[in-house]
Amino acid sequence: MSKAHALFQLGMDLNQGSSTTQTEENKTAVQNVVKTTDSGTSNVVNLDDDRKDYFIERDGVRFAGTHLIIDLLGASRLDDLEFIQQTLIECVEKSKATLLHIHLHHFTPNGGVSGVAVLAESHISIHTWPEKGYAALDVFMCGDAEPHNAIAVLKEAFGPDKVVVDEFRRGKEVG
């Protein structure tokens, strides 16, 4: 497979800038306001831009987004490519995120799966070791998305004996 074909499958076109680049090049100055939600958290809202990838503020900290590192232990169905794809789609929907592209690869002979759901708000990646009952996931989302909602979807889908979650607020140094 040529590099151009591989990049095209990932949603990239070598003859054009990425959609992000095109958007940034054509962007004009906009006005930001702070919006406080019913739960008391404050979000920076861009009045002229309805994208969901803006920086947010929670607990007095301004940052790009929440990155969850999730380990599933004693999990099942980790070799079922179609089931994993549907589970990732459900994670995106429940997290109120926007799916742009999903790509999964099924390995042989152990049947592990690696892949990513590319989101307008960032990504969800998965790597599975079905022979160990183990899956490693990254759930990184910006803006109004609710990445913690993906945890319940993953528990229901894969029925793990144990779930380990680490949380990071990305971009605090930039905010």
N, C-alpha and C positions, 0 to 999 in steps of 0.2 A: 504494500500500500504506500502511495506517495505521501510525502509530508503534507502537501496541500490537501489531499483527500482526507487524511487523518484529522487535520485542523478543521476542515469543513464539517466533518462528522461531529466535532466538538462545538460547532456553532461559530467557528471563526472563518473568515474569508481573507486570504492573503492579499487580495486585490483591494480590500477596503480596510479602513481602520476598524477597530472593535467598536461595537455599539456604544460602549462607555466612552471611548475616545471621541467618537462623533458627537455624543451628547455634550461632553465637556467643552469641546471646541465651539459649539454653537450656543452655549449657555450665556445668558445675560445676567447682570446683577439682580439679585433678588432680596426680598426682605424676610427676615426670620422673626418669629415670635415664640414665646414660651407658653405652652399649653399645659395646664395642670389637669390630670385625669381625676376621675371619681375616687380612685384609691390614694390620691395625694401625691403621686409621682409626677414629675415635670418632664415634658418632652419638648425639644426644639422642633418647631414646625416651620417649614419653608412655605410661605404663602403662594409663591409662584411655581412651585414644583411639587408634584404629588408622588414623587419617588418615595420608597420606604427605606432608603439606605442612609438616612441622615443620622448624625450623632444624637444620642439621647442622654438624659440626665436622670439618675436614680440615687436616692440617699445622698444627695449633694455631690455626686461624682458624675462628670461628663465623660462619655466614652463612646466608641464606635459600635460595639455590640457585645452580646453574650456568647461565649464559646464554651460549650459543654463537652467534656471528654467522658464518654460513657463506655464502660466495660460490662458486657453481659456474660455471666458465668453460669454454666449448666443450662445453656439455651438449646433450643431445638429448631429445626427447619432452616438451618444455616446454609444448606446446600441447594435450596429451592429458589432458583433465580427469579421466577415469576412472582413468587410469594414475597420475596425481598423487595422487588420493584413495587408491588402494590403497597407494602408496608411503608416504604419510603414516601410514596405518594400520599398516604394517609398522614404520615408525620408532617409533611408540608402543609396539608389542608388543615389539620388540627392546630398547627402552629401559626396559622393565618399568614403564611408566607406565599411567595409566588414562584412556581416551578418554571424554570427556563429550559432545562435539558436534564435528562438522566442517562447515565451510561454505566452499565454493569458488565463485568467480565467473570465468566465461570471457569475456574481452574480444574484441571484433571491431574492426577487421578483422585485427589482427596475431595474434590467438589466444592472447595472454598470459593467465595465470591468477594470481589473487590469492586468498588465503584463509587460514584458520586452523583448526587442530585445537585445541580447548579441552580441557585436561587437568585432572584433579584436582590434578596437580602443577604446572600452569601452562599452557604453550601451545607449539605449533609454528606459525610463520607462513611463508608462501611467496609470493613475487612473481616472476613469470617474464617474460622478454623473449625469446621463441623466435627472433625475427628476429636477435637478437644472440648466441644460444646462452648466455644468462646467466640465472641464478636467484639470488635473495637470500632466505636463510632465517634465521629466528631460532628457536633451540631453547632454551627456558628451562624448567628442571625443578628441583623442590625434593625434599626427602626422600630416599628410597631409590632414586629413579629414576636411570637411568644414561644421561644425554643423549649422551655420546660414542658410544654404540652406534648412534645415528642416522646418523653420518657414513658408516660402511661401507654402510649401506642406500642412502643417497643416491648414493654412488659407483657402486654396482652398478646402480642403477635408471637413472641419467641419463648414465652413462659420460662424465663431464666430462674435459677435457684437464687441468684444474687445479682444485684445491680450496683455498680460503683460509679458515682458521678463526681467529677471535679468541675468546678466552674471558674471561668476567667472572664474578666471584663477587658476586652481588647481595646487598644487605642487610648487608654487613660492619659498617656504621655502627650498625645496630640490634642486632646479635647480642650 
